[in-house]
Amino acid sequence: MSLDPRGPRRPLTRRQMLGRTGAGFGLLGLAGAMETAGLLSPPTAQGATATGLGGLHHPAKAKRVIFLFMNGAPSHVDTFDPKPALAKYAGEAPSADKFKLERKLKGGTFMPSPFRFRPHGESGVVMSELFPHLSHFADDLCVLRGMHTDTPNHEPGLLLMHSGHQQPTRPSLGSWLSYGLGSENANLPPFVVLCPGLPVVGPQLWSSAFLPGEHQGMSVNTSDLDVHAMIAHLKHSKLDRAEQRKQLDLIQQMNDLHRADRPHESALDAQISSLELAFQMQTEAGEAFDLSREPERLRETYGRTTFGQSCLLARRLVERDVRVVQVYYVDGRNKQPWDTHSANDKGHRRLCADADRATAALLGDLKARGLLDDTLVIWGGEFGRTPYSEPAKKGDPGRDHHHTGFSMFLAGGGVKGGYTHGATDEFGMNAIEGRMHVHDLHATALHLLGVDHERLTYRYSGRDFRLTDVYGSVIQDLIA
């Protein structure tokens, strides 16, 4: 009788040997070589496998995504959705019955925007004076005026916009794309998050939840834009690269022995995979995250703010085939700076000056490099802001949270440029035409990347989950 609690030893098969030697890298190499040679057929299961879709569901118009997220929610009636009727009814309180208000008014009355709106470009896309730089790219923008979501509260609204669910239990958009489409750069993660500190809710916004852990976004703190501050331990203090490789191989072999006794431990697999990725990142991350390599004139074009330089960093990442980059508009003093409950007008002047310059620079830079055509840029927050005022205890009034009608915009990645989709009513209270829910936004984004949102699924806890759950429609009118 064997004294080994795991039972008698048997000779390793060739597949087992490849799987165990070098922490499984032999098997990964074999699979990669066979796939390149066309010897592996696509999987036939519903949706994706752990190594991707095995072929797109349909031809993709976009290869990558940059999500510029305005934390706190910009005001649609001050940016992309002009409402002259607000001036006519200024000072009048909205009727709770007529507008089915879900929140009790705190003495608020209809508040017109002080900003001038006018059409731009050959297409005549209308936006406010707060976007003088972005207006030069009007013919590249697809403005969504009929957006709506399920909640006017930040935490569930943030989760819904990122994962399609109000509770922190589902994978994020970036994780689904990483899982479904995989990475095109073995030395960089497929999903990178750029944020100075943590936003409200934090890592749940880029969580992989029940998907394999390697699909979670890699968060980079952009409070300090020095490459060694953003990416720690890029260079070993004592070992050269060859010596590090030997060390990692030994560690991975020990990890593999540990893993052999613990099958189906996804967290362990993710941890082991992260060691190899960290080593590979030393080759390319130091260069990819080093903004000092960019011309000073271009850095000035983006603006020397954290958000501006993060947008430049996003461009550097997508041109190196990072699949998804999320850039959060957060500052060190405020996790949701667009949450203008007081001094809305002053706040939007300041915030838009920064966001306008950086966003326009990004679009122009992508366009000049031939990247905008297959890079989907998404701009917006978790919801909008009320067309009526929220009286401030001190100072100028603000606008409260608003979820039944708001604006976002898309650019590049196969969407119609110079196009405005949807509309809210004359006050900007409710989306009434071209209504587009967050689930529809997700379904359309996946479609542009060649993925059928109903077929990208993952079986967990006895059911098949997807980003859009049981909802969502692709909005064909947006697609060029």
C-alpha positions in Angstrom: 0.0 0.0 0.0 1.3 3.4 -0.9 2.1 5.8 2.0 1.5 8.7 -0.3 -2.0 10.1 0.7 -2.6 11.0 -3.0 -2.3 7.4 -3.9 0.2 5.5 -6.1 2.2 7.4 -8.6 1.7 6.8 -12.3 4.0 7.8 -15.1 3.2 11.3 -16.5 1.6 11.5 -19.9 3.1 13.8 -22.5 0.2 16.3 -21.9 0.7 16.2 -18.1 4.4 16.7 -18.5 3.9 19.8 -20.7 1.3 21.0 -18.3 3.4 20.7 -15.2 6.9 21.5 -16.4 7.7 25.2 -16.1 4.4 26.0 -14.4 2.4 24.9 -17.5 4.2 27.3 -19.9 5.1 24.3 -22.1 1.4 23.5 -22.6 0.6 27.2 -23.2 3.4 27.4 -25.8 2.1 24.3 -27.5 -1.5 25.6 -27.6 -0.3 28.9 -29.0 1.8 27.3 -31.7 -1.1 25.0 -32.7 -3.6 28.0 -32.8 -1.2 30.0 -34.9 -0.9 27.1 -37.3 -4.7 26.8 -37.5 -4.7 23.4 -35.9 -7.2 24.3 -33.2 -10.8 24.7 -34.2 -13.0 27.3 -32.4 -14.9 26.1 -29.3 -18.5 25.2 -29.9 -19.8 26.0 -26.4 -22.1 28.9 -25.8 -20.1 32.1 -25.5 -16.5 32.2 -24.6 -13.9 29.9 -23.1 -11.2 30.9 -20.7 -8.9 31.6 -23.7 -11.4 33.7 -25.6 -14.2 33.4 -28.1 -12.2 31.2 -30.5 -13.2 33.6 -33.3 -15.4 36.7 -33.3 -19.1 36.3 -33.7 -19.1 38.8 -36.6 -16.6 41.2 -38.2 -15.4 43.7 -35.6 -15.3 47.5 -36.3 -13.2 48.2 -33.1 -10.3 46.4 -31.6 -10.0 48.3 -28.3 -11.8 50.6 -25.9 -10.9 53.7 -24.0 -13.5 54.7 -21.4 -13.1 58.2 -20.2 -15.2 58.2 -17.0 -16.4 61.5 -15.5 -16.8 60.6 -11.8 -19.8 62.2 -10.2 -21.9 62.7 -13.4 -21.8 65.7 -15.7 -24.8 67.8 -16.4 -26.4 67.0 -19.8 -28.2 70.4 -19.9 -24.9 72.2 -19.6 -22.9 70.1 -22.1 -24.7 68.3 -24.9 -28.4 68.8 -24.5 -29.6 72.4 -24.8 -33.0 73.2 -23.3 -34.3 76.7 -24.0 -37.5 76.0 -22.2 -35.6 76.1 -18.9 -35.2 79.8 -19.4 -38.9 80.3 -20.1 -39.9 78.4 -16.9 -36.9 79.6 -14.7 -37.9 79.8 -11.1 -40.9 77.5 -11.4 -40.8 74.2 -9.5 -41.3 71.0 -11.5 -44.6 69.3 -11.0 -44.0 66.0 -9.1 -47.0 64.5 -10.7 -46.2 65.5 -14.3 -42.5 64.4 -14.1 -43.0 61.5 -11.7 -40.1 62.7 -9.6 -38.5 60.0 -7.5 -36.8 62.5 -5.2 -38.4 65.1 -3.1 -37.5 68.6 -4.3 -35.3 70.6 -1.8 -36.8 73.9 -2.9 -35.4 73.5 -6.4 -36.8 75.3 -9.5 -36.0 75.0 -13.2 -32.5 76.4 -13.7 -31.4 77.3 -17.2 -27.9 76.8 -18.3 -25.8 79.9 -18.5 -23.7 78.4 -21.4 -24.3 79.1 -25.0 -24.9 76.2 -27.4 -24.3 76.1 -31.1 -23.8 73.6 -33.9 -20.3 72.6 -35.0 -18.6 70.9 -37.9 -20.2 70.0 -41.2 -22.7 67.8 -39.3 -23.9 70.5 -37.0 -23.5 68.5 -33.8 -24.6 70.9 -31.0 -22.6 71.3 -27.8 -22.0 74.0 -25.3 -19.3 76.6 -25.2 -17.6 74.6 -22.5 -16.0 72.4 -25.2 -14.0 74.8 -27.5 -11.4 72.1 -28.3 -13.8 69.2 -28.6 -16.0 71.2 -31.0 -13.3 70.7 -33.7 -14.0 67.0 -33.6 -17.8 67.4 -33.8 -17.9 65.3 -37.0 -16.3 62.4 -35.2 -18.7 62.4 -32.3 -21.8 60.2 -31.8 -23.7 62.0 -29.1 -26.2 60.0 -27.1 -29.0 62.2 -25.7 -31.4 59.5 -24.8 -29.4 57.7 -22.1 -31.2 56.5 -19.0 -30.4 54.2 -16.1 -32.1 52.6 -13.1 -30.8 54.6 -10.2 -29.9 58.1 -9.2 -27.4 57.0 -6.5 -23.7 56.9 -7.0 -22.7 53.5 -5.8 -25.3 51.4 -7.6 -25.1 53.8 -10.6 -21.4 53.3 -10.9 -21.7 49.5 -10.6 -24.5 49.4 -13.2 -22.5 51.5 -15.7 -19.5 49.3 -15.3 -20.9 45.8 -14.8 -24.6 46.0 -15.8 -25.7 45.2 -12.2 -26.3 47.4 -9.1 -24.6 45.0 -6.7 -20.8 44.3 -6.6 -21.2 40.7 -7.8 -20.7 40.8 -11.6 -17.7 41.2 -13.9 -16.9 44.6 -15.4 -17.1 45.5 -19.0 -13.3 45.4 -19.3 -13.1 42.0 -17.7 -15.7 40.6 -20.1 -13.7 41.9 -23.0 -10.5 40.5 -21.6 -12.2 37.1 -21.1 -13.9 37.1 -24.5 -11.2 38.6 -26.7 -8.0 38.0 -24.8 -4.8 40.0 -25.1 -2.8 41.0 -28.2 0.3 41.8 -26.1 1.8 39.1 -23.9 3.9 41.7 -22.0 1.1 44.0 -20.9 -2.3 43.3 -19.3 -5.3 43.4 -21.6 -7.3 45.6 -19.2 -5.7 48.6 -17.5 -7.3 51.2 -15.1 -5.8 54.7 -14.7 -6.9 56.6 -11.6 -5.3 58.9 -9.1 -6.2 56.9 -5.9 -9.5 55.0 -5.8 -12.9 56.3 -7.0 -16.1 55.7 -5.1 -16.8 51.9 -4.9 -13.1 51.3 -5.9 -11.8 48.0 -7.3 -15.3 46.6 -7.8 -15.5 48.8 -10.8 -12.9 46.8 -12.6 -13.5 43.5 -10.9 -13.5 40.2 -12.7 -16.0 38.8 -10.1 -16.6 35.1 -11.0 -14.5 35.2 -14.2 -11.0 33.9 -13.9 -8.9 36.3 -11.9 -6.5 37.2 -14.6 -9.2 39.2 -16.3 -9.5 41.8 -13.6 -8.2 45.2 -14.5 -4.7 46.2 -13.5 -5.1 49.4 -11.5 -2.4 52.1 -11.8 -2.3 55.0 -9.4 -1.7 58.1 -11.5 -1.3 60.5 -8.6 2.5 60.4 -9.4 3.1 60.0 -13.1 6.7 58.9 -12.7 6.9 55.5 -14.3 8.6 53.9 -11.2 5.9 55.3 -9.0 3.1 54.0 -11.2 4.7 50.5 -11.7 6.7 49.3 -8.8 9.7 47.0 -9.0 10.2 47.4 -12.8 13.9 46.6 -12.2 15.2 44.0 -9.7 17.6 45.6 -7.3 20.1 42.7 -7.6 19.3 40.1 -10.2 19.7 40.5 -13.9 16.9 39.3 -16.2 18.4 35.8 -16.8 18.8 35.3 -13.1 15.2 36.4 -12.5 14.0 34.0 -15.2 15.7 31.1 -13.3 14.2 32.3 -10.0 10.7 32.6 -11.4 10.9 29.2 -13.1 11.8 27.6 -9.8 9.0 29.4 -8.0 6.5 28.5 -10.7 7.5 24.8 -10.5 6.9 24.9 -6.7 3.6 26.7 -7.3 2.6 24.0 -9.8 3.3 21.2 -7.2 1.1 23.1 -4.8 -1.6 23.6 -7.5 -1.6 19.9 -8.4 -3.1 19.1 -5.0 -5.7 21.9 -5.4 -7.4 21.6 -8.7 -10.1 24.1 -9.8 -8.7 26.9 -7.5 -9.2 29.8 -9.8 -7.7 32.3 -7.3 -4.5 30.3 -7.1 -4.3 30.0 -10.9 -4.7 33.8 -11.2 -2.0 34.4 -8.6 0.4 32.1 -10.5 -0.4 33.7 -13.8 0.2 37.2 -12.3 3.8 36.3 -11.5 4.6 35.5 -15.1 2.8 38.6 -16.3 4.7 40.8 -13.8 8.0 39.4 -15.2 7.0 40.0 -18.8 5.9 43.5 -18.0 9.5 44.4 -17.1 10.2 44.1 -20.8 7.6 46.6 -22.0 5.8 48.4 -19.2 8.8 50.6 -18.4 8.7 52.0 -21.9 4.8 52.0 -22.3 4.2 53.9 -19.0 7.1 56.4 -19.5 5.5 59.7 -20.4 8.9 61.4 -20.6 9.3 59.7 -24.0 6.6 61.9 -25.4 7.4 65.3 -27.0 6.9 68.2 -24.6 4.7 69.9 -27.1 2.3 66.9 -27.2 2.2 66.7 -23.5 1.3 70.4 -23.3 -1.5 69.7 -25.9 -3.1 67.2 -23.6 -2.7 69.5 -20.6 -0.4 69.0 -17.6 -3.2 67.8 -15.3 -3.5 64.3 -14.0 -6.5 63.6 -16.3 -4.7 65.1 -19.3 -1.6 63.1 -18.9 -3.7 59.9 -18.1 -5.4 60.4 -21.5 -1.9 60.5 -23.1 -1.0 57.4 -21.3 -4.2 55.7 -22.5 -3.1 56.4 -26.1 0.3 54.9 -25.4 -1.3 51.7 -24.1 -3.8 51.2 -26.8 -1.2 51.6 -29.5 0.6 48.8 -27.8 -2.5 46.6 -28.1 -3.9 46.9 -24.6 -7.5 45.9 -25.1 -9.3 48.1 -22.6 -8.2 51.3 -20.8 -10.4 53.1 -18.3 -9.4 56.6 -17.3 -11.2 58.0 -14.2 -11.6 61.7 -13.7 -10.8 61.8 -10.0 -8.6 64.2 -8.1 -6.8 63.9 -4.8 -9.4 66.0 -2.9 -12.6 64.7 -4.5 -13.5 61.2 -5.6 -16.4 62.5 -7.6 -15.6 66.0 -8.8 -18.5 66.2 -11.3 -21.0 65.8 -8.4 -21.9 69.5 -8.5 -24.6 69.7 -5.7 -23.5 73.3 -5.3 -21.9 75.9 -7.6 -22.8 73.8 -10.6 -21.9 76.5 -13.2 -18.5 77.3 -11.7 -17.7 73.6 -11.3 -18.6 72.8 -14.9 -16.5 75.6 -16.2 -13.4 74.3 -14.3 -14.0 70.6 -15.0 -14.9 71.0 -18.7 -11.8 73.1 -19.3 -9.7 70.2 -18.3 -11.8 67.4 -19.8 -12.3 69.3 -23.1 -8.6 69.8 -23.7 -7.6 66.3 -22.8 -10.4 64.5 -24.7 -9.8 66.6 -27.8 -6.1 66.0 -27.7 -6.7 62.2 -27.3 -9.1 62.1 -30.3 -6.7 64.1 -32.4 -3.7 62.0 -31.4 -5.6 58.8 -32.1 -6.8 60.1 -35.4 -3.3 61.3 -36.5 -1.9 57.8 -35.8 -4.7 56.0 -37.6 -6.0 54.5 -34.4 -9.3 56.2 -34.0 -11.1 54.1 -36.7 -10.7 50.9 -34.6 -10.6 52.4 -31.1 -14.0 53.0 -29.4 -13.9 56.0 -27.1 -16.7 56.3 -24.6 -17.2 59.5 -22.6 -19.6 60.0 -19.7 -20.6 59.5 -16.1 -22.9 57.2 -14.1 -26.0 59.4 -14.9 -26.8 63.1 -15.4 -27.9 66.1 -13.3 -31.3 67.6 -12.8 -32.6 70.4 -15.0 -33.8 72.1 -11.8 -31.6 73.6 -9.1 -30.5 72.3 -5.8 -30.3 75.2 -3.4 -26.9 75.4 -1.7 -26.5 76.1 2.0 -23.8 78.6 1.0 -23.0 80.0 -2.4 -24.5 79.3 -5.8 -27.0 76.5 -6.4 -26.1 73.2 -7.9 -27.9 70.3 -9.6 -28.9 67.0 -8.0 -28.4 63.5 -9.4 -30.6 62.6 -12.4 -31.0 59.2 -14.1 -34.1 59.3 -16.4 -32.4 61.2 -19.2 -28.8 62.2 -19.7 -26.0 62.4 -22.3 -22.8 60.6 -23.2 -20.8 60.4 -26.4 -18.9 57.8 -28.4 -16.2 58.4 -31.0 -14.3 56.1 -33.4 -14.6 52.3 -33.3 -17.2 52.1 -36.1 -19.8 54.5 -34.8 -21.4 57.2 -36.9 -19.5 60.5 -36.6 -21.3 63.8 -36.6 -24.5 62.1 -35.3 -26.8 62.8 -32.5 -29.0 60.0 -31.3 -32.1 60.3 -29.1 -33.7 63.2 -27.2 -35.1 64.2 -23.9 -38.2 66.2 -23.4 -38.3 70.0 -23.6 -37.0 70.3 -20.0 -34.3 67.5 -20.2 -36.2 65.5 -17.6 -36.8 62.2 -19.4 -35.4 60.4 -22.4 -38.3 60.2 -24.9 -36.7 59.4 -28.2 -33.9 57.0 -29.1 -34.0 55.8 -25.5 -30.8 53.9 -24.6 -30.3 52.1 -21.4 -26.9 51.2 -20.0 -27.5 47.6 -21.1 -28.0 48.8 -24.7 -24.7 50.8 -24.4 -22.9 47.6 -23.3 -24.6 45.5 -26.0 -23.6 48.0 -28.7 -20.0 48.3 -27.5 -19.6 44.5 -27.5 -21.2 44.4 -31.0 -18.7 46.9 -32.3 -15.9 44.7 -31.0 -17.3 41.7 -32.9 -19.0 40.1 -29.9 -22.7 39.1 -29.6 -23.7 40.1 -26.1 -26.2 37.3 -25.9 -23.5 34.7 -26.7 -20.6 35.9 -24.5 -21.5 33.9 -21.4 -19.9 32.3 -18.4 -21.5 29.5 -16.4 -21.4 30.2 -12.7 -23.5 28.9 -9.8 -25.7 26.8 -12.1 -26.6 29.4 -14.7 -25.1 31.3 -17.7 -24.3 34.9 -16.9 -23.5 37.7 -19.4 -22.7 41.4 -19.1 -26.2 42.4 -20.1 -27.9 39.8 -18.0 -31.3 39.2 -19.8 -31.5 42.7 -21.2 -30.0 45.0 -23.8 -30.3 45.6 -27.5 -27.7 46.6 -30.1 -28.6 50.1 -31.3 -27.9 49.7 -35.0 -28.6 53.4 -35.8 -25.3 54.3 -34.1 -23.2 52.0 -36.3 -21.5 53.4 -39.4 
